[in-house]
Amino acid sequence: MKLSVIRRACGSLRIHPGSRVSGLSHRCPPVAPAGRRSTLRAASGSTGGGTSPKVAVNFGKKSWRGDGFESNSPLKEVVQSTKEAMVALQRSHPSIQPLLAIIQAGEDDSLLEINKKMAGKIGLNVTQICLAEECSEDEIVEELLKLNEDPRVHGVYLHLPQASLTSRVLDTLKPEKDIDGITDLNVGRLARGDLSKGFLSPTASAVLDLLVKHDAPLEGKNALLVGGEGPVALALQCLIEKSGMVAVKINWSSTSLQRQLMQADAVVLLGTGNMDVPSTWFRPGTAIIRCEPNMETVEHATEISSKFELWYLTAAYRTQNVVHSCCRWIQEKQYRPWLLRSLKLQPLTPVPSDIEISRAQIPKPVNQLAEEVGLLPEELEAYGRNKAKVRLSLLDRLHTQPDGKYVLVAGITPTPLGEGKSTVTIGLVQALSAHLKLNSFACLRQPSQGPTFGVKGGAAGGGYAQVIPMEEFNLHLTGDIHAITAANNLVAAAIDARMLHEATQSDKALFNRLVPSVNGVRRFSPIQISRLRRLGFNKTDPASLTPQEVSTFVRLDLDPSTITWQRVVDTNDRFLRKITVGQASTEKGQIRETGFDIAVASEIMAILALADSLEDMRNRLARMVVGTSRAGQPVTTEDLGVSGALTVLMKDAIKPTLMQTLEGTPVFVHAGPFANIAHGNSSVLADKLALKLVGRDGFVVTEAGFGADIGMEKFFNIKCRASGLRPNVVVLVATVRALKMHGGGPNVSAGAPLPKEYIDENLSLVAGGCHSNLRKQIQIAHLFGVPVVVALNVFKTDTQAEIEHVCQIAKECGASDAVPCHHWAQGGRGSLELAQAVNEAANRPGNFQFLYDIEMPIAEKIRTIAQKVYGADDIELSPTAKDKIDYYNQQGYGLLPICMAKTHLSLSHMPDKKGAPTGFVLPIRDVRASIGAGFIYPLVGTMSTMPGLPTRPCFYDIDLDPVTEEITGLF
């Protein structure tokens, strides 16, 4: 193999636009390129440990010019090509400066001058870490671990004694930063001829260049490598053999040394050995290169005059490797095509229980799944083997990547049993990814443990369309709901504590405690300065406040009757709906009535679902209004001084959790707000991350809670306003069971046997439901300009005639397509028709529009939803609702979107009115606001935010095997 071919095999310098990188490390002073002032001390000339050996070269009468850049010299060629690559890199990525880090032992800095000079010619930065000459292995490893994780370092050069290059040290160094090619992986890549990712040893490359310069071509000639062990010797032997030469390695102590030297065309002396080699042992014209571990006097003058060429050439190849490494790093940051490996399903009949199906499938390790969908290792925070948080830095890395197609799964007005939106969502992505080979992500809400242990059970899907492991999905997951609980209850504690302290202390005492003197100095905290600004006080010195300003600053003066903030717990506990707090004598009579909500009803959950960055979440948390003062002014968490602490509690919860389906396709699980008093959708951030990962032709499928009149409407009017995203398709889930109910069938109750009308074929009931509720839900989607595909979730009691009847009428009602889905029994294969229909609909031009102008008055926005979505004739505002609307307008909240809180069991406010009711007036009992989340929520009837347990909850069947630790009874 020719040397040029070997070099090309190392990979071309490909530059990709759009990547960004921050500045240089603060741990190490940089070496500026030539012509710039440098603050770095010179490098050590201590023993190179085989990574940069001291050399002498004998080329007979050939001599070395002092600058080394004579015409056609190998050094000039390497420097010129590297400079050109550097210029191209800087042109496309001006913020990126390749950085070489040198770890050396000892104080001799002579070698750094060569690397520094070469880096200056190329335009690299160099940083040096000087360890003690007798540094320990632990000290070297500690520095390497830091450099491995520093994205600003693109190459690491270990200028250490050979004894320090232990297996542990070499195993610690990341191969992608090993620009000297000394790690086992890089040496192994060279040995098997795979140079696309590794690095060639700069010393070995330089030696081979000099051999070519001495006597090209090399093919068929003999090269003798004398002495020396380690990665450089191995790399040199591999390179010489790949150049076509015959490489023979021999020890200094070999009895055949003289004979072998006489037969060699080129000799590389790897170490001084224990004997002098007479010049008569070499035949005339032999190329002799000494790779000496120490800088000793060489007997022949021609060798002394030639040694610098190899040193500079080695440094040039090292800098070239740094530029190669930087370019590879940039390439790694670009979008990666998926290499998804699907998991095979073998559906059984009859279908086993959900937990049995989940347990029978072994999920891929989450780091493997992440790699398959283009995530970088540094973007993953693993929580065990099966799930991981994904860092938001992904959005910065892929900010130029076009989004994929956005699909919303909604449903017709459901029965109390639910109609299977989650299973449809999972079955659809399994069909898209595992069977149609189209990149797809499911984005699901995290389930509350209240329903999991109550009546409904888990929310991981069902049958052969599940997220696995379903136990981990339904129980705790990565602790996001617990973080919300802690944050929510911290606010509640802060409210009661503040009211207590204000009621029992003077202005001066409050001020002295809120702004304490520390070491004789009194300072406002940043959050207190923020409150001063909101109060209109442009002061930062606590001593400068007047008594009136002190009073205004320290007293929130919360009116207990206006406090809307409640404590939360993630359990269905009906006896916490109304409680009394402050009854202990230590609370000094500060008794008030309050209550608990279920954790997912917290405004913090809604904020988590709508925030698009950590900063946005911090700002939203600060804007949360907990009540009003006696003067009628809103009191926020920022006024309480707690918003920063809330952000700290939520800093990990903001990252979506990566899991997988039964067929190994990716799922983001993130947030789970109530679908009545909140918007009932998974997070904006999960959708945004997924849309970047799937690529332009991929699909992100997310789900909206309850029926389309609630979850879908809020998805469009609230979530899409917050995210700026626009959906391509709505998948409307229907069941024969629900359609029969809307067509006039008897009531359906959870836990009770289904009436015979739902088991026996009844086409007239099916048609009635299609022409009423299904038609209306399709029309609602069309109000937003989005095409609809109806997914009929097939149950075993459905007849073929009923299935065909639904699909035919759905198309007549305006659906782009309507298909039966058998994913529960068959997995993704059972949703292939749906996947094909969605793919076709998504490629049609869309015309998305919001239902109302955000600048419309609050009452008009409510009226628009009531009339156009629910079918009401008008709305009726109670006096309380009118007063609240006036107050919100006065406070500047009139431009917020509307989040209607009404029953999910009917299009109207009357749960028993099925089908598509008309001729009713929608009563608005009250109007409340989630200012942090960013919406106004009118109350239509009474909304319970704390479910209760039934007579026989799910937990009766849930248990753990203490031997196998397997969970039973979850569904």
HUTA-V207019 format. One line per field, one symbol per residue. phi: phi as a letter, one per 40 degrees, with the letter a starting at -180 (. if undefined). psi: psi as a letter, one per 40 degrees, with the letter a starting at -180 (. if undefined). burial: 1 if it has 24 or more other ideal C-beta (glycine too) atoms within 12 Angstrom, else 0. Layout:
phi->???
psi->???
burial->???
This chain:
phi->.ccccccccchcccbbchcbaccccccbcccccdgbcbbcccccbcdcfgcaccbbbbbgccbbcdcgbcdgcdccccccccccccccccccbcccbdbbbbbbbgbcbcccdccccccccchccbbbbcbcdbcccccccdcccccdcccccbabbccbcdccccdcccccccdcbcccgbcdccccccccgcbcbcbccdccccdcdcccccacccdgcbbbbbggbhccccccccccccchccbbbaccccccdccccccccabbcchcgbacbccccbcdgccbbcbccbcbcbcccccccbccdccccccccccccccdccccccccccdbccbcbcccbbdbbccccdccccccbcccdcccdcccbgccdccbbcbgcbaacbcccdcccbcccccccbbbbbacdccccgbgccccdcccccccccbcgbdabcbbcccccccdbcbcgcbcgagcbbcbccccccbgfbgcccccdccdcccccccccccccccbbcdcccccccbccbfgbbbccdcccccdcccgccbbcdccccdcccccccbcfccdcbcbcbcbacacbccbcabbbgcccccfgccacaabbcdccccccccdcbcbaccccdcccccccbibcccgccbbccccgbcccccccbccccccbcbacdbgccbbbagacdcbcbcgbcccccccccccccgdccbbbbbbcfcccbccdcdccbcccccgcbccabcbcbbddcccccchcccbbcgbccdcdcbccacccccccccbccdcccccccdcgbcbbcbcccbccccccccccccccdccchccaabcbbcccbgdccbcccccccdccccccbacaccaccccddccccccccccccgccabbccdccccccccccccgcccccbbcbacccacccbdcccgbcbgbbccbcabbbbcccgacbccbgcbcbbcbcccbccccbcabccccgccbgca
psi->hiddddddeehighhhieiiiaaiiedhhihiiieihhehiiiifihefedgihiihhfbeiihideefiheidddddddddddddddddddgdehhihhhhhihiehedddddddddddddfiihihhhiidfiiddddddddddddeheeheihhggiiddegiddddddhhdeegeefeiddddddddeegeddahihdddddddddddddgiieheihhhhhahiadddddddddddeeeihhhhiideheeddddddeidihhhgidaeiihideehihehhhhhgieigihidhddddeeddddddddddddddddddddddddddeihhiifhhihhighihihiiddddddehhiihdddddddeeiideehghgadeiiihieeddddfdehiiaihhhhaiihiieeiefdddddddddddddddefhhihhhiihiiecddebddaafeaibfgihihddddehdbeedddddddddddddddddddddddeeiiddddddddgihhfehhiiidddddddddeehgiehdeehidddddddehdfhhdeehehiiiifihgdeedhihifeideefeghihaiiiideeidddddddeieidddddddddehheaiieeeiihidddeeedddddddedddehihhaiideeiihhhhifiieceaefiaidddddddddddideahhhiiiiaiddcdddddddddddddeihidihhhhiiddddddeeeiiihhheiihiddedihgddddddddecdddddddddddefhihhhhhhhieehidddddddddddddeeidihiihfdddeaddeedddddddddddeihifiiidihdeiidddddddddddddeidaihhiddddddddddddefeeeiihghgiieeidaehdehabgiifihhhhdihihgdddfihhihgahhhehiiiadgidedehihhedefihiei.
burial->00100110111010110011100110010110100001010111111111111111111000010001100011111110111011011100100111111111110111111111111111111111111000101001101101110111111111111101100011011111111111111110110000101111111111111111111001001111111101111111111111111011110100001001100111111111000010001100011111111010010000100111111111111111111111111111111101010110101000101111111110110111111111110011111001111111111011001011111111111111111111111111111111110111111111111111111111111111111111111111111111111111111111111111110000100110011000000001001101110010100001001000010111111101011111111111100110001000000001010111111111111111111111011111111111111000011111111111111011111111111111111111111111111111111111111111111001111111111111111111111111101111111111111111111010010000010011000110111111111111111111110111111111100100011111111110111111111111111111111110111011000101011101001110111111111111001010001001101100101101111111111111100011111000011111111111111111111011111010001110010000000010111
